Amino acid sequence: MWRIIIIFIVAFSIIGCQNEVIQDPNTESKLQYIEPTDSNVIVRILNDAMLGLEIYSDKDLVVDTEYYRNGNIQRGDVVYFSYPEDILLQYPALEQRQILRVIGLRGEKISMKQGQIFINGNKLDTFYGKDMNNDGKDLRKRLKNPELSDNEKENLQNLIQIVESENINEQFISEGKVFLVGDNRMQAVDSIIIGPIAEENIIGKVVGYKN
């Protein structure tokens, strides 16, 4: 009898672990307009590397440069940072400073399957867990529209193929680093391409738009 109960508990635990998801109820998809304080700097990004639901490059951004002195970097934060020198040499067209979203934290293992981010094997079930502009399911729904032209169908099929090929083998984020990703990954030079970024490269947190 006890053996049956133990087997049931183990099996239930395995199934439960496979269905775990990581959520983020605290991060909003849009920034608010705020009044800057003395610890804030105002920045303007010329070429927005996010380009997801929100366009950051058409407004003055308020960056709190003291934010992480009083708290830890959190998943979902949009941060203002400097690219490492070797990356700037590799991609000379990049702005030295840019904004991206924090996806993975030090000590975590991150992977991606067909555009979906997983943290320690668990699905990142948030609005930024997938490419905001190019979600595979939405693209397939749009492909079924009978009014699409041949060119539109071909473009959608190409996008679907790109999204389904977006895979990252599990990698460990070492101490002192974070994994930064653009909301629209096709437009960003982010950690998917260049790997984790050192925390010391982060200048501050983007806390809102200048009111």
N, C-alpha and C positions, 0 to 999 in steps of 0.2 A: 504493500500500500504506500509506504513512505517513498519507495523508489519511483512509483508512478507520479507522486506529487512533485518530487524533485525534478524529474524529467519535464513535467508540465511547466514548472517555474522557470527552468533554464530556457525552454523553447519560447515561452512568453517574453522573457527578457531579451532574447535575440531579436524577436519580431519587433518588440518595442523600440529597441535601439535603431533598427533599420528605418523606422518611421519618424524618428526625431527630426525636428526642424529648428532652425535658428531664426527668430523673429526680432524685429526692432520697432516696437510701438512708439518710441520716443522721437525718432528722426522723421521730420516732415520733408516732403518732396520739394517744397518751395521755401525760400527765405522770406523773412519779414523785413519791413522797413524800420530802421532804428536810428536813434540819435547816437553818434559816436561819443566815446568817453576819452579821457586822457591816455588810456592804455591802448587805444585803437589807432590804426593807420588806415588810410583810404587808398585803395589800389584800383587800377583799371586794367583789365586783361584785354589785350588786342585780339588774340585768337583763342577762344574758349575751347579748352580740351575736354569739356564735359558734354555740352551740346545735347543734353537729354531732354527732359520735360521742361527744364529751365535754361534760359540763355543768360549766362553770367556776364558776357562781354559787352553788353549794352548798358550797363549800369555801374555806378561807383560801389565797390565792395568794401564793407567794413571788416577789417581783420583785427582780432584781438591777439596781440603779440605776447600778452602775459597769461593767456588762458591756460596753457599747459604747465605753468609754474605752480598752479594751485590744484591741478587735476590731471588725470591720465587721458591719453588719447583714446577716444571711443570709436567703435565701429559706427559707420554712418556719417561721421564728421566730414565736412568739406574743408580741406586744409590748403593753405597758401605755402608753397615750398619752393626750394631751389633745386634744379636738376644737378646731379653730380657733374664735375668737369668732364669726365670721360664720356658721359652721355651727350653733353653739348658738342663735343668734338665729333662724335659719331653722327649726331643729327644737328648740323649747323643752322638749320632753319628754325629750330626751337627757340621760343622765348626762354630766357634764363630762369624766370620765375613763372609758376603756373599754379593752377588749382586742380585738385582731384579729390576723389572720395576715398576715405579709409574703409577697406573691406576686411583685411586680415590683420591680426595683431601678433606681436611677438609671442613665440611659443606655440602658435597654432600651425596646423597643416592645412594648406589650401589647395583645392583642385577645381577644375572646370570641365563639365561634360555638356557638349552641345550648347554652350553659352550659359549654362546654369552653374553658379558658384556653389561650392561645397566647402564647409569649414569642419575640419576633423571628421570628414565623412558625412556630415549632416547638411542637408539642403539649406541654403541661405534664402529663406522665404520672405523676402522683402521687395519693395519696389525697385531696389538697386541690385537685387540678386541676379538679374538678367540685364542684357542690353536693353535700355528703355525704348530705343527707336526701332530695334530689330529683334522682336520676340518671335521665335520660330512658329508658335501656334497661331499668332495673329497674322503672320505672313502667309501661312497655309490657308487661313480663312479668306484672306484677300485674294488669293490665287483662284478661288472657286467662283469669283465674280464673272459671270458670262459676258459682261460688257467690256472686259479688258482687251486691249489691243495685243497683238503678238509681241510687240516690243515691251509692253508693260508686263506681260506674262514672263518673258525671258528675264527681265530685270528682277522680278520677284523670285524666280527660280534660282537665279544667281545668288541673291541675298540669302535664301534658305540654305543653299549649299555652303555659303560662308559661315552662317550661324552654326550649322550642324557640324562644321569642322573645327569650331572653337573649343578645343580641348586642352587642358593643362594637366599633366601628371602631377600627383600630389607632391608638394614641396613644403619644406619646413621654413617658417619665418624665424630667423635667428634673433637673439637678444639685440635690442637697440634698433630694430627695423620694423617697418609696417608695409603692408601691401596696398598700394593705391591704384584705383581704377577709375576710368572715365565712365560717366553714365551712358554715353554713346561710345562704345569701345572702338568702333571703326574710325573715329576721329581723334583718338587719344594715343599719345606715346606714354603708356602707363606701365605698371608692374607686370602686366601680361607680356609685354615686350621686353622690358629692361630689368625685370626682377624687383624685389623689395627695395624700398628707399630707407636710408638711415633716418632715424627720428631727429637727429641733429640738423637735418636739412629742412625740417618743418619750421617755418617762421611763425605761424599762428593759425588760429581757427577762423574761418569765414563765418561771422556771426549774423550777418544781414546785409541789406542794402542801405546806403546812406539816405536818410530821410530828407 
